[in-house]
Amino acid sequence: GDAFAIVRRDADSFTAQLGKAKAPYTQWHWQDLKTYIGSPVIQNFDANSMLIGGREWFGHQPKTTLVKMAKSTGEILNRLIFPSAGDNAYPGLAKLNHKTYMCYYSAHENQRCQIYLAQVDV
């Protein structure tokens, strides 16, 4: 099947890139996502979409987010913004019994990093 990759860029445009390749995965095609995604994690959602968790910037505030993205176009279909601020992100994603879970860390409650677990509906 097709392979997908998310690349964080901390220079140049500071926007994430979505890579797509078909077997044998030697020719990659890259698309600019027009948003910064730090500490990205990617997970297949269904035949047409994928989930991408990471840290995005809204104004001068970093927030941990989860987006549902169309595989064919890179269009963001849905975005969840989690309670987060300061040092945050590095999410993990898991599917269990037809439910999706995301864990991440954030220092938004008392300026100390704590770990959070959320069951999400996307």
Biopython code that builds the backbone (N, CA, C, O; Angstrom):
import numpy as np
from Bio.PDB.StructureBuilder import StructureBuilder

atoms = [
    (1, "GLY", "N", (0.814, -1.198, 0.000)),
    (1, "GLY", "CA", (0.000, 0.000, 0.000)),
    (1, "GLY", "C", (0.848, 1.248, 0.000)),
    (1, "GLY", "O", (2.071, 1.187, -0.130)),
    (2, "ASP", "N", (0.201, 2.362, 0.145)),
    (2, "ASP", "CA", (0.878, 3.652, 0.172)),
    (2, "ASP", "C", (1.510, 3.883, 1.542)),
    (2, "ASP", "O", (1.021, 3.390, 2.558)),
    (3, "ALA", "N", (2.594, 4.633, 1.549)),
    (3, "ALA", "CA", (3.256, 5.032, 2.788)),
    (3, "ALA", "C", (3.101, 6.541, 2.943)),
    (3, "ALA", "O", (3.114, 7.284, 1.962)),
    (4, "PHE", "N", (2.956, 6.982, 4.196)),
    (4, "PHE", "CA", (2.823, 8.398, 4.508)),
    (4, "PHE", "C", (3.824, 8.756, 5.601)),
    (4, "PHE", "O", (4.153, 7.928, 6.450)),
    (5, "ALA", "N", (4.305, 9.998, 5.570)),
    (5, "ALA", "CA", (5.221, 10.494, 6.596)),
    (5, "ALA", "C", (4.927, 11.965, 6.845)),
    (5, "ALA", "O", (4.541, 12.700, 5.936)),
    (6, "ILE", "N", (5.116, 12.378, 8.082)),
    (6, "ILE", "CA", (5.011, 13.788, 8.454)),
    (6, "ILE", "C", (6.396, 14.245, 8.882)),
    (6, "ILE", "O", (7.062, 13.577, 9.672)),
    (7, "VAL", "N", (6.826, 15.389, 8.355)),
    (7, "VAL", "CA", (8.138, 15.921, 8.695)),
    (7, "VAL", "C", (7.957, 17.293, 9.328)),
    (7, "VAL", "O", (7.325, 18.177, 8.750)),
    (8, "ARG", "N", (8.510, 17.458, 10.505)),
    (8, "ARG", "CA", (8.531, 18.743, 11.202)),
    (8, "ARG", "C", (9.675, 19.555, 10.624)),
    (8, "ARG", "O", (10.765, 19.029, 10.399)),
    (9, "ARG", "N", (9.433, 20.828, 10.386)),
    (9, "ARG", "CA", (10.517, 21.687, 9.892)),
    (9, "ARG", "C", (10.694, 22.858, 10.853)),
    (9, "ARG", "O", (9.764, 23.622, 11.110)),
    (10, "ASP", "N", (11.911, 22.977, 11.375)),
    (10, "ASP", "CA", (12.229, 24.047, 12.307)),
    (10, "ASP", "C", (13.073, 25.129, 11.646)),
    (10, "ASP", "O", (13.733, 25.903, 12.340)),
    (11, "ALA", "N", (13.064, 25.194, 10.346)),
    (11, "ALA", "CA", (13.774, 26.217, 9.592)),
    (11, "ALA", "C", (12.985, 26.467, 8.305)),
    (11, "ALA", "O", (11.920, 25.886, 8.094)),
    (12, "ASP", "N", (13.520, 27.329, 7.461)),
    (12, "ASP", "CA", (12.873, 27.628, 6.186)),
    (12, "ASP", "C", (11.478, 28.188, 6.438)),
    (12, "ASP", "O", (11.363, 29.277, 7.000)),
    (13, "SER", "N", (10.436, 27.505, 6.055)),
    (13, "SER", "CA", (9.065, 28.016, 6.209)),
    (13, "SER", "C", (8.460, 27.684, 7.571)),
    (13, "SER", "O", (7.429, 28.249, 7.937)),
    (14, "PHE", "N", (9.080, 26.781, 8.326)),
    (14, "PHE", "CA", (8.570, 26.312, 9.621)),
    (14, "PHE", "C", (7.221, 25.622, 9.487)),
    (14, "PHE", "O", (6.451, 25.585, 10.448)),
    (15, "THR", "N", (6.927, 25.087, 8.340)),
    (15, "THR", "CA", (5.674, 24.358, 8.142)),
    (15, "THR", "C", (5.959, 22.884, 7.954)),
    (15, "THR", "O", (7.007, 22.504, 7.434)),
    (16, "ALA", "N", (5.019, 22.054, 8.381)),
    (16, "ALA", "CA", (5.185, 20.604, 8.261)),
    (16, "ALA", "C", (4.985, 20.173, 6.808)),
    (16, "ALA", "O", (4.355, 20.868, 6.010)),
    (17, "GLN", "N", (5.533, 19.026, 6.499)),
    (17, "GLN", "CA", (5.416, 18.438, 5.167)),
    (17, "GLN", "C", (4.767, 17.065, 5.283)),
    (17, "GLN", "O", (5.086, 16.294, 6.189)),
    (18, "LEU", "N", (3.859, 16.764, 4.364)),
    (18, "LEU", "CA", (3.255, 15.442, 4.259)),
    (18, "LEU", "C", (3.898, 14.738, 3.071)),
    (18, "LEU", "O", (3.848, 15.231, 1.944)),
    (19, "GLY", "N", (4.499, 13.585, 3.331)),
    (19, "GLY", "CA", (5.106, 12.796, 2.267)),
    (19, "GLY", "C", (4.258, 11.592, 1.937)),
    (19, "GLY", "O", (3.683, 10.963, 2.825)),
    (20, "LYS", "N", (4.177, 11.267, 0.639)),
    (20, "LYS", "CA", (3.428, 10.101, 0.166)),
    (20, "LYS", "C", (4.305, 9.337, -0.818)),
    (20, "LYS", "O", (5.015, 9.931, -1.629)),
    (21, "ALA", "N", (4.244, 8.012, -0.732)),
    (21, "ALA", "CA", (5.002, 7.173, -1.660)),
    (21, "ALA", "C", (4.274, 5.862, -1.884)),
    (21, "ALA", "O", (3.587, 5.353, -0.998)),
    (22, "LYS", "N", (4.433, 5.332, -3.065)),
    (22, "LYS", "CA", (3.918, 4.005, -3.393)),
    (22, "LYS", "C", (5.088, 3.033, -3.374)),
    (22, "LYS", "O", (6.237, 3.434, -3.559)),
    (23, "ALA", "N", (4.797, 1.757, -3.151)),
    (23, "ALA", "CA", (5.846, 0.733, -3.147)),
    (23, "ALA", "C", (6.608, 0.821, -4.458)),
    (23, "ALA", "O", (5.988, 1.000, -5.506)),
    (24, "PRO", "N", (7.902, 0.706, -4.440)),
    (24, "PRO", "CA", (8.804, 0.299, -3.350)),
    (24, "PRO", "C", (9.315, 1.470, -2.508)),
    (24, "PRO", "O", (10.375, 1.355, -1.892)),
    (25, "TYR", "N", (8.591, 2.594, -2.463)),
    (25, "TYR", "CA", (8.857, 3.712, -1.558)),
    (25, "TYR", "C", (10.192, 4.414, -1.822)),
    (25, "TYR", "O", (10.881, 4.840, -0.894)),
    (26, "THR", "N", (10.537, 4.523, -3.095)),
    (26, "THR", "CA", (11.768, 5.217, -3.466)),
    (26, "THR", "C", (11.502, 6.603, -4.044)),
    (26, "THR", "O", (12.417, 7.421, -4.131)),
    (27, "GLN", "N", (10.270, 6.872, -4.437)),
    (27, "GLN", "CA", (9.884, 8.172, -4.982)),
    (27, "GLN", "C", (8.836, 8.806, -4.059)),
    (27, "GLN", "O", (7.680, 8.384, -4.040)),
    (28, "TRP", "N", (9.245, 9.806, -3.310)),
    (28, "TRP", "CA", (8.346, 10.485, -2.372)),
    (28, "TRP", "C", (7.872, 11.791, -2.969)),
    (28, "TRP", "O", (8.630, 12.494, -3.636)),
    (29, "HIS", "N", (6.610, 12.113, -2.724)),
    (29, "HIS", "CA", (6.019, 13.372, -3.147)),
    (29, "HIS", "C", (5.635, 14.133, -1.878)),
    (29, "HIS", "O", (4.964, 13.603, -0.993)),
    (30, "TRP", "N", (6.083, 15.401, -1.813)),
    (30, "TRP", "CA", (5.916, 16.176, -0.581)),
    (30, "TRP", "C", (4.944, 17.323, -0.794)),
    (30, "TRP", "O", (4.930, 17.976, -1.838)),
    (31, "GLN", "N", (4.134, 17.546, 0.230)),
    (31, "GLN", "CA", (3.133, 18.604, 0.187)),
    (31, "GLN", "C", (3.275, 19.444, 1.456)),
    (31, "GLN", "O", (3.358, 18.906, 2.560)),
    (32, "ASP", "N", (3.303, 20.763, 1.288)),
    (32, "ASP", "CA", (3.388, 21.665, 2.429)),
    (32, "ASP", "C", (2.017, 21.741, 3.096)),
    (32, "ASP", "O", (1.011, 21.959, 2.420)),
    (33, "LEU", "N", (1.971, 21.565, 4.414)),
    (33, "LEU", "CA", (0.697, 21.580, 5.138)),
    (33, "LEU", "C", (0.314, 22.968, 5.644)),
    (33, "LEU", "O", (-0.753, 23.139, 6.232)),
    (34, "LYS", "N", (1.171, 23.954, 5.421)),
    (34, "LYS", "CA", (0.879, 25.345, 5.756)),
    (34, "LYS", "C", (0.641, 25.593, 7.244)),
    (34, "LYS", "O", (0.053, 26.607, 7.619)),
    (35, "THR", "N", (1.092, 24.678, 8.082)),
    (35, "THR", "CA", (1.040, 24.871, 9.529)),
    (35, "THR", "C", (2.241, 24.153, 10.142)),
    (35, "THR", "O", (2.709, 23.143, 9.618)),
    (36, "TYR", "N", (2.725, 24.685, 11.245)),
    (36, "TYR", "CA", (3.809, 24.030, 11.966)),
    (36, "TYR", "C", (3.223, 22.881, 12.777)),
    (36, "TYR", "O", (2.210, 23.064, 13.453)),
    (37, "ILE", "N", (3.827, 21.719, 12.724)),
    (37, "ILE", "CA", (3.443, 20.596, 13.580)),
    (37, "ILE", "C", (4.730, 20.054, 14.200)),
    (37, "ILE", "O", (5.528, 19.389, 13.541)),
    (38, "GLY", "N", (4.907, 20.359, 15.488)),
    (38, "GLY", "CA", (6.073, 19.877, 16.210)),
    (38, "GLY", "C", (5.772, 18.538, 16.845)),
    (38, "GLY", "O", (4.619, 18.232, 17.145)),
    (39, "SER", "N", (6.784, 17.755, 17.046)),
    (39, "SER", "CA", (6.696, 16.413, 17.637)),
    (39, "SER", "C", (5.555, 15.593, 17.028)),
    (39, "SER", "O", (4.714, 15.062, 17.754)),
    (40, "PRO", "N", (5.526, 15.491, 15.692)),
    (40, "PRO", "CA", (4.380, 14.837, 15.051)),
    (40, "PRO", "C", (4.345, 13.327, 15.252)),
    (40, "PRO", "O", (5.375, 12.659, 15.346)),
    (41, "VAL", "N", (3.117, 12.819, 15.314)),
    (41, "VAL", "CA", (2.862, 11.388, 15.315)),
    (41, "VAL", "C", (1.728, 11.165, 14.318)),
    (41, "VAL", "O", (0.806, 11.976, 14.233)),
    (42, "ILE", "N", (1.793, 10.085, 13.577)),
    (42, "ILE", "CA", (0.803, 9.817, 12.540)),
    (42, "ILE", "C", (0.246, 8.416, 12.744)),
    (42, "ILE", "O", (0.971, 7.490, 13.106)),
    (43, "GLN", "N", (-1.055, 8.276, 12.505)),
    (43, "GLN", "CA", (-1.703, 6.965, 12.626)),
    (43, "GLN", "C", (-2.792, 6.860, 11.568)),
    (43, "GLN", "O", (-3.548, 7.803, 11.332)),
    (44, "ASN", "N", (-2.854, 5.704, 10.945)),
    (44, "ASN", "CA", (-3.920, 5.441, 9.986)),
    (44, "ASN", "C", (-5.262, 5.472, 10.710)),
    (44, "ASN", "O", (-5.391, 4.913, 11.799)),
    (45, "PHE", "N", (-6.266, 6.123, 10.111)),
    (45, "PHE", "CA", (-7.590, 6.146, 10.714)),
    (45, "PHE", "C", (-8.543, 5.235, 9.956)),
    (45, "PHE", "O", (-9.179, 4.365, 10.551)),
    (46, "ASP", "N", (-8.644, 5.431, 8.649)),
    (46, "ASP", "CA", (-9.452, 4.566, 7.793)),
    (46, "ASP", "C", (-8.872, 4.638, 6.385)),
    (46, "ASP", "O", (-7.777, 5.167, 6.192)),
    (47, "ALA", "N", (-9.590, 4.113, 5.409)),
    (47, "ALA", "CA", (-9.068, 4.058, 4.042)),
    (47, "ALA", "C", (-8.801, 5.442, 3.458)),
    (47, "ALA", "O", (-7.960, 5.589, 2.571)),
    (48, "ASN", "N", (-9.513, 6.454, 3.948)),
    (48, "ASN", "CA", (-9.418, 7.783, 3.348)),
    (48, "ASN", "C", (-8.749, 8.840, 4.209)),
    (48, "ASN", "O", (-8.457, 9.934, 3.726)),
    (49, "SER", "N", (-8.502, 8.532, 5.484)),
    (49, "SER", "CA", (-7.965, 9.575, 6.357)),
    (49, "SER", "C", (-6.979, 9.015, 7.380)),
    (49, "SER", "O", (-6.906, 7.811, 7.624)),
    (50, "MET", "N", (-6.223, 9.950, 7.970)),
    (50, "MET", "CA", (-5.241, 9.614, 8.991)),
    (50, "MET", "C", (-5.326, 10.638, 10.109)),
    (50, "MET", "O", (-5.882, 11.722, 9.932)),
    (51, "LEU", "N", (-4.771, 10.286, 11.261)),
    (51, "LEU", "CA", (-4.707, 11.192, 12.401)),
    (51, "LEU", "C", (-3.269, 11.665, 12.572)),
    (51, "LEU", "O", (-2.325, 10.886, 12.438)),
    (52, "ILE", "N", (-3.119, 12.950, 12.868)),
    (52, "ILE", "CA", (-1.799, 13.518, 13.127)),
    (52, "ILE", "C", (-1.880, 14.304, 14.424)),
    (52, "ILE", "O", (-2.652, 15.256, 14.539)),
    (53, "GLY", "N", (-1.084, 13.900, 15.389)),
    (53, "GLY", "CA", (-0.997, 14.623, 16.652)),
    (53, "GLY", "C", (0.300, 15.392, 16.698)),
    (53, "GLY", "O", (1.284, 14.992, 16.076)),
    (54, "GLY", "N", (0.312, 16.495, 17.431)),
    (54, "GLY", "CA", (1.536, 17.272, 17.566)),
    (54, "GLY", "C", (1.281, 18.594, 18.248)),
    (54, "GLY", "O", (0.254, 18.794, 18.897)),
    (55, "ARG", "N", (2.237, 19.493, 18.091)),
    (55, "ARG", "CA", (2.149, 20.827, 18.692)),
    (55, "ARG", "C", (2.021, 21.841, 17.558)),
    (55, "ARG", "O", (2.858, 21.896, 16.657)),
    (56, "GLU", "N", (0.973, 22.630, 17.618)),
    (56, "GLU", "CA", (0.790, 23.716, 16.664)),
    (56, "GLU", "C", (0.834, 25.039, 17.426)),
    (56, "GLU", "O", (0.640, 25.072, 18.641)),
    (57, "TRP", "N", (1.088, 26.115, 16.708)),
    (57, "TRP", "CA", (1.137, 27.439, 17.315)),
    (57, "TRP", "C", (-0.094, 28.224, 16.917)),
    (57, "TRP", "O", (-0.462, 28.290, 15.744)),
    (58, "PHE", "N", (-0.721, 28.818, 17.916)),
    (58, "PHE", "CA", (-1.862, 29.695, 17.705)),
    (58, "PHE", "C", (-1.481, 31.029, 18.328)),
    (58, "PHE", "O", (-1.473, 31.177, 19.550)),
    (59, "GLY", "N", (-1.170, 31.990, 17.484)),
    (59, "GLY", "CA", (-0.570, 33.228, 17.975)),
    (59, "GLY", "C", (0.806, 32.894, 18.512)),
    (59, "GLY", "O", (1.627, 32.321, 17.795)),
    (60, "HIS", "N", (1.071, 33.240, 19.753)),
    (60, "HIS", "CA", (2.363, 32.916, 20.380)),
    (60, "HIS", "C", (2.222, 31.781, 21.380)),
    (60, "HIS", "O", (3.085, 31.596, 22.238)),
    (61, "GLN", "N", (1.138, 31.019, 21.273)),
    (61, "GLN", "CA", (0.858, 29.975, 22.255)),
    (61, "GLN", "C", (0.923, 28.587, 21.620)),
    (61, "GLN", "O", (0.175, 28.312, 20.682)),
    (62, "PRO", "N", (1.804, 27.702, 22.109)),
    (62, "PRO", "CA", (1.832, 26.332, 21.594)),
    (62, "PRO", "C", (0.713, 25.504, 22.219)),
    (62, "PRO", "O", (0.486, 25.556, 23.428)),
    (63, "LYS", "N", (0.026, 24.750, 21.390)),
    (63, "LYS", "CA", (-1.065, 23.889, 21.836)),
    (63, "LYS", "C", (-0.870, 22.490, 21.260)),
    (63, "LYS", "O", (-0.408, 22.334, 20.130)),
    (64, "THR", "N", (-1.226, 21.480, 22.043)),
    (64, "THR", "CA", (-1.231, 20.106, 21.541)),
    (64, "THR", "C", (-2.529, 19.900, 20.775)),
    (64, "THR", "O", (-3.613, 20.204, 21.272)),
    (65, "THR", "N", (-2.406, 19.380, 19.557)),
    (65, "THR", "CA", (-3.579, 19.201, 18.701)),
    (65, "THR", "C", (-3.615, 17.794, 18.118)),
    (65, "THR", "O", (-2.621, 17.068, 18.105)),
    (66, "LEU", "N", (-4.791, 17.445, 17.642)),
    (66, "LEU", "CA", (-4.994, 16.214, 16.884)),
    (66, "LEU", "C", (-5.842, 16.584, 15.685)),
    (66, "LEU", "O", (-6.944, 17.113, 15.834)),
    (67, "VAL", "N", (-5.325, 16.305, 14.486)),
    (67, "VAL", "CA", (-6.085, 16.600, 13.273)),
    (67, "VAL", "C", (-6.394, 15.305, 12.531)),
    (67, "VAL", "O", (-5.603, 14.362, 12.515)),
    (68, "LYS", "N", (-7.553, 15.295, 11.930)),
    (68, "LYS", "CA", (-7.932, 14.231, 11.004)),
    (68, "LYS", "C", (-7.712, 14.811, 9.617)),
    (68, "LYS", "O", (-8.249, 15.868, 9.282)),
    (69, "MET", "N", (-6.914, 14.107, 8.807)),
    (69, "MET", "CA", (-6.497, 14.632, 7.513)),
    (69, "MET", "C", (-6.846, 13.666, 6.394)),
    (69, "MET", "O", (-6.694, 12.453, 6.540)),
    (70, "ALA", "N", (-7.312, 14.205, 5.279)),
    (70, "ALA", "CA", (-7.595, 13.408, 4.093)),
    (70, "ALA", "C", (-6.286, 12.934, 3.480)),
    (70, "ALA", "O", (-5.382, 13.736, 3.247)),
    (71, "LYS", "N", (-6.180, 11.643, 3.220)),
    (71, "LYS", "CA", (-4.952, 11.094, 2.629)),
    (71, "LYS", "C", (-4.727, 11.609, 1.215)),
    (71, "LYS", "O", (-3.589, 11.864, 0.820)),
    (72, "SER", "N", (-5.791, 11.762, 0.459)),
    (72, "SER", "CA", (-5.645, 12.124, -0.956)),
    (72, "SER", "C", (-5.224, 13.574, -1.165)),
    (72, "SER", "O", (-4.503, 13.869, -2.118)),
    (73, "THR", "N", (-5.660, 14.487, -0.296)),
    (73, "THR", "CA", (-5.426, 15.912, -0.529)),
    (73, "THR", "C", (-4.595, 16.596, 0.544)),
    (73, "THR", "O", (-4.058, 17.677, 0.302)),
    (74, "GLY", "N", (-4.475, 15.995, 1.727)),
    (74, "GLY", "CA", (-3.806, 16.666, 2.831)),
    (74, "GLY", "C", (-4.695, 17.687, 3.523)),
    (74, "GLY", "O", (-4.234, 18.428, 4.391)),
    (75, "GLU", "N", (-5.966, 17.729, 3.144)),
    (75, "GLU", "CA", (-6.911, 18.671, 3.746)),
    (75, "GLU", "C", (-7.219, 18.262, 5.189)),
    (75, "GLU", "O", (-7.447, 17.087, 5.477)),
    (76, "ILE", "N", (-7.222, 19.244, 6.085)),
    (76, "ILE", "CA", (-7.595, 18.981, 7.475)),
    (76, "ILE", "C", (-9.111, 18.922, 7.556)),
    (76, "ILE", "O", (-9.801, 19.893, 7.247)),
    (77, "LEU", "N", (-9.622, 17.766, 7.977)),
    (77, "LEU", "CA", (-11.060, 17.536, 8.059)),
    (77, "LEU", "C", (-11.624, 17.916, 9.421)),
    (77, "LEU", "O", (-12.790, 18.297, 9.532)),
    (78, "ASN", "N", (-10.800, 17.811, 10.453)),
    (78, "ASN", "CA", (-11.234, 18.099, 11.818)),
    (78, "ASN", "C", (-9.995, 18.389, 12.654)),
    (78, "ASN", "O", (-8.952, 17.769, 12.445)),
    (79, "ARG", "N", (-10.092, 19.317, 13.590)),
    (79, "ARG", "CA", (-8.966, 19.636, 14.474)),
    (79, "ARG", "C", (-9.481, 19.722, 15.908)),
    (79, "ARG", "O", (-10.442, 20.436, 16.193)),
    (80, "LEU", "N", (-8.834, 18.991, 16.796)),
    (80, "LEU", "CA", (-9.103, 19.086, 18.225)),
    (80, "LEU", "C", (-7.917, 19.777, 18.875)),
    (80, "LEU", "O", (-6.767, 19.432, 18.604)),
    (81, "ILE", "N", (-8.194, 20.754, 19.732)),
    (81, "ILE", "CA", (-7.143, 21.449, 20.472)),
    (81, "ILE", "C", (-7.294, 21.044, 21.931)),
    (81, "ILE", "O", (-8.344, 21.256, 22.537)),
    (82, "PHE", "N", (-6.252, 20.467, 22.485)),
    (82, "PHE", "CA", (-6.296, 19.940, 23.844)),
    (82, "PHE", "C", (-5.864, 20.992, 24.855)),
    (82, "PHE", "O", (-5.093, 21.890, 24.515)),
    (83, "PRO", "N", (-6.347, 20.898, 26.097)),
    (83, "PRO", "CA", (-5.856, 21.796, 27.145)),
    (83, "PRO", "C", (-4.338, 21.645, 27.236)),
    (83, "PRO", "O", (-3.832, 20.566, 27.545)),
    (84, "SER", "N", (-3.619, 22.728, 26.967)),
    (84, "SER", "CA", (-2.160, 22.661, 26.931)),
    (84, "SER", "C", (-1.600, 24.069, 26.825)),
    (84, "SER", "O", (-2.263, 24.984, 26.337)),
    (85, "ALA", "N", (-0.367, 24.225, 27.291)),
    (85, "ALA", "CA", (0.345, 25.496, 27.192)),
    (85, "ALA", "C", (1.780, 25.269, 27.631)),
    (85, "ALA", "O", (2.113, 24.239, 28.217)),
    (86, "GLY", "N", (2.612, 26.237, 27.339)),
    (86, "GLY", "CA", (4.016, 26.129, 27.722)),
    (86, "GLY", "C", (4.652, 24.911, 27.076)),
    (86, "GLY", "O", (4.430, 24.632, 25.898)),
    (87, "ASP", "N", (5.428, 24.205, 27.840)),
    (87, "ASP", "CA", (6.074, 22.988, 27.348)),
    (87, "ASP", "C", (4.996, 21.914, 27.200)),
    (87, "ASP", "O", (4.394, 21.498, 28.190)),
    (88, "ASN", "N", (4.751, 21.466, 25.970)),
    (88, "ASN", "CA", (3.689, 20.483, 25.735)),
    (88, "ASN", "C", (3.905, 19.754, 24.422)),
    (88, "ASN", "O", (4.697, 20.179, 23.581)),
    (89, "ALA", "N", (3.189, 18.649, 24.258)),
    (89, "ALA", "CA", (3.084, 17.864, 23.017)),
    (89, "ALA", "C", (3.671, 16.470, 23.177)),
    (89, "ALA", "O", (3.409, 15.792, 24.171)),
    (90, "TYR", "N", (4.471, 16.038, 22.191)),
    (90, "TYR", "CA", (4.968, 14.666, 22.074)),
    (90, "TYR", "C", (3.861, 13.654, 22.363)),
    (90, "TYR", "O", (3.974, 12.837, 23.277)),
    (91, "PRO", "N", (2.790, 13.722, 21.572)),
    (91, "PRO", "CA", (1.658, 12.822, 21.810)),
    (91, "PRO", "C", (1.952, 11.392, 21.372)),
    (91, "PRO", "O", (2.857, 11.124, 20.582)),
    (92, "GLY", "N", (1.159, 10.502, 21.914)),
    (92, "GLY", "CA", (1.131, 9.117, 21.477)),
    (92, "GLY", "C", (-0.307, 8.780, 21.134)),
    (92, "GLY", "O", (-1.227, 9.285, 21.778)),
    (93, "LEU", "N", (-0.520, 7.938, 20.137)),
    (93, "LEU", "CA", (-1.857, 7.552, 19.709)),
    (93, "LEU", "C", (-2.020, 6.046, 19.804)),
    (93, "LEU", "O", (-1.087, 5.289, 19.537)),
    (94, "ALA", "N", (-3.222, 5.620, 20.189)),
    (94, "ALA", "CA", (-3.522, 4.188, 20.255)),
    (94, "ALA", "C", (-4.991, 3.977, 19.931)),
    (94, "ALA", "O", (-5.843, 4.796, 20.272)),
    (95, "LYS", "N", (-5.270, 2.860, 19.265)),
    (95, "LYS", "CA", (-6.644, 2.426, 19.022)),
    (95, "LYS", "C", (-6.881, 1.174, 19.850)),
    (95, "LYS", "O", (-6.053, 0.264, 19.871)),
    (96, "LEU", "N", (-8.030, 1.137, 20.536)),
    (96, "LEU", "CA", (-8.373, -0.017, 21.350)),
    (96, "LEU", "C", (-9.887, -0.152, 21.359)),
    (96, "LEU", "O", (-10.597, 0.783, 21.730)),
    (97, "ASN", "N", (-10.382, -1.312, 20.952)),
    (97, "ASN", "CA", (-11.827, -1.571, 20.937)),
    (97, "ASN", "C", (-12.605, -0.475, 20.210)),
    (97, "ASN", "O", (-13.612, 0.017, 20.719)),
    (98, "HIS", "N", (-12.142, -0.097, 19.034)),
    (98, "HIS", "CA", (-12.801, 0.905, 18.186)),
    (98, "HIS", "C", (-12.808, 2.300, 18.796)),
    (98, "HIS", "O", (-13.617, 3.140, 18.402)),
    (99, "LYS", "N", (-11.925, 2.558, 19.748)),
    (99, "LYS", "CA", (-11.790, 3.883, 20.342)),
    (99, "LYS", "C", (-10.366, 4.368, 20.121)),
    (99, "LYS", "O", (-9.429, 3.572, 20.053)),
    (100, "THR", "N", (-10.216, 5.678, 20.011)),
    (100, "THR", "CA", (-8.904, 6.281, 19.832)),
    (100, "THR", "C", (-8.522, 7.017, 21.106)),
    (100, "THR", "O", (-9.330, 7.742, 21.687)),
    (101, "TYR", "N", (-7.267, 6.818, 21.536)),
    (101, "TYR", "CA", (-6.743, 7.472, 22.731)),
    (101, "TYR", "C", (-5.497, 8.264, 22.364)),
    (101, "TYR", "O", (-4.713, 7.854, 21.508)),
    (102, "MET", "N", (-5.329, 9.393, 23.019)),
    (102, "MET", "CA", (-4.115, 10.182, 22.835)),
    (102, "MET", "C", (-3.574, 10.563, 24.202)),
    (102, "MET", "O", (-4.308, 11.046, 25.063)),
    (103, "CYS", "N", (-2.279, 10.340, 24.389)),
    (103, "CYS", "CA", (-1.609, 10.824, 25.590)),
    (103, "CYS", "C", (-0.634, 11.916, 25.160)),
    (103, "CYS", "O", (-0.133, 11.904, 24.036)),
    (104, "TYR", "N", (-0.369, 12.850, 26.056)),
    (104, "TYR", "CA", (0.558, 13.945, 25.791)),
    (104, "TYR", "C", (0.967, 14.551, 27.126)),
    (104, "TYR", "O", (0.386, 14.240, 28.166)),
    (105, "TYR", "N", (1.964, 15.413, 27.086)),
    (105, "TYR", "CA", (2.330, 16.101, 28.315)),
    (105, "TYR", "C", (2.130, 17.600, 28.117)),
    (105, "TYR", "O", (2.184, 18.106, 26.995)),
    (106, "SER", "N", (1.901, 18.295, 29.217)),
    (106, "SER", "CA", (1.719, 19.738, 29.156)),
    (106, "SER", "C", (1.983, 20.342, 30.532)),
    (106, "SER", "O", (1.840, 19.684, 31.563)),
    (107, "ALA", "N", (2.372, 21.616, 30.513)),
    (107, "ALA", "CA", (2.638, 22.347, 31.754)),
    (107, "ALA", "C", (1.591, 23.441, 31.974)),
    (107, "ALA", "O", (1.885, 24.460, 32.598)),
    (108, "HIS", "N", (0.382, 23.240, 31.472)),
    (108, "HIS", "CA", (-0.613, 24.316, 31.517)),
    (108, "HIS", "C", (-1.298, 24.496, 32.873)),
    (108, "HIS", "O", (-1.861, 25.561, 33.127)),
    (109, "GLU", "N", (-1.269, 23.507, 33.735)),
    (109, "GLU", "CA", (-2.007, 23.631, 34.999)),
    (109, "GLU", "C", (-1.215, 24.328, 36.097)),
    (109, "GLU", "O", (-1.754, 25.187, 36.795)),
    (110, "ASN", "N", (0.037, 23.976, 36.258)),
    (110, "ASN", "CA", (0.813, 24.584, 37.352)),
    (110, "ASN", "C", (2.280, 24.796, 36.956)),
    (110, "ASN", "O", (3.166, 24.798, 37.810)),
    (111, "GLN", "N", (2.522, 24.971, 35.662)),
    (111, "GLN", "CA", (3.865, 25.175, 35.116)),
    (111, "GLN", "C", (4.791, 23.994, 35.346)),
    (111, "GLN", "O", (6.005, 24.113, 35.181)),
    (112, "ARG", "N", (4.222, 22.843, 35.731)),
    (112, "ARG", "CA", (4.987, 21.600, 35.831)),
    (112, "ARG", "C", (4.398, 20.628, 34.825)),
    (112, "ARG", "O", (3.178, 20.497, 34.725)),
    (113, "CYS", "N", (5.242, 19.959, 34.094)),
    (113, "CYS", "CA", (4.747, 19.008, 33.091)),
    (113, "CYS", "C", (4.035, 17.844, 33.765)),
    (113, "CYS", "O", (4.535, 17.248, 34.719)),
    (114, "GLN", "N", (2.875, 17.546, 33.249)),
    (114, "GLN", "CA", (2.087, 16.407, 33.693)),
    (114, "GLN", "C", (1.631, 15.649, 32.456)),
    (114, "GLN", "O", (1.587, 16.214, 31.363)),
    (115, "ILE", "N", (1.296, 14.390, 32.618)),
    (115, "ILE", "CA", (0.867, 13.555, 31.493)),
    (115, "ILE", "C", (-0.650, 13.431, 31.515)),
    (115, "ILE", "O", (-1.262, 13.235, 32.564)),
    (116, "TYR", "N", (-1.238, 13.549, 30.330)),
    (116, "TYR", "CA", (-2.688, 13.498, 30.178)),
    (116, "TYR", "C", (-3.056, 12.394, 29.201)),
    (116, "TYR", "O", (-2.307, 12.093, 28.271)),
    (117, "LEU", "N", (-4.220, 11.793, 29.424)),
    (117, "LEU", "CA", (-4.755, 10.766, 28.534)),
    (117, "LEU", "C", (-6.170, 11.157, 28.185)),
    (117, "LEU", "O", (-6.976, 11.458, 29.065)),
    (118, "ALA", "N", (-6.477, 11.153, 26.891)),
    (118, "ALA", "CA", (-7.812, 11.532, 26.429)),
    (118, "ALA", "C", (-8.361, 10.457, 25.495)),
    (118, "ALA", "O", (-7.648, 9.927, 24.643)),
    (119, "GLN", "N", (-9.631, 10.151, 25.673)),
    (119, "GLN", "CA", (-10.350, 9.335, 24.685)),
    (119, "GLN", "C", (-10.967, 10.334, 23.729)),
    (119, "GLN", "O", (-11.671, 11.249, 24.157)),
    (120, "VAL", "N", (-10.711, 10.173, 22.434)),
    (120, "VAL", "CA", (-11.155, 11.176, 21.470)),
    (120, "VAL", "C", (-12.131, 10.595, 20.466)),
    (120, "VAL", "O", (-12.052, 9.426, 20.089)),
    (121, "ASP", "N", (-13.041, 11.437, 20.049)),
    (121, "ASP", "CA", (-13.963, 11.117, 18.965)),
    (121, "ASP", "C", (-13.613, 12.030, 17.806)),
    (121, "ASP", "O", (-13.745, 13.250, 17.903)),
    (122, "VAL", "N", (-13.167, 11.434, 16.706)),
    (122, "VAL", "CA", (-12.751, 12.242, 15.555)),
    (122, "VAL", "C", (-13.576, 11.925, 14.324)),
    (122, "VAL", "O", (-13.358, 12.516, 13.266)),
]
sb = StructureBuilder()
sb.init_structure("model")
sb.init_model(0)
sb.init_chain("A")
sb.init_seg("    ")
for serial, (resi, resn, name, xyz) in enumerate(atoms, 1):
    if name == "N":
        sb.init_residue(resn, " ", resi, " ")
    sb.init_atom(name, np.array(xyz, "f"), 0.0, 1.0, " ", f" {name:<3s}", serial, name[0])
structure = sb.get_structure()
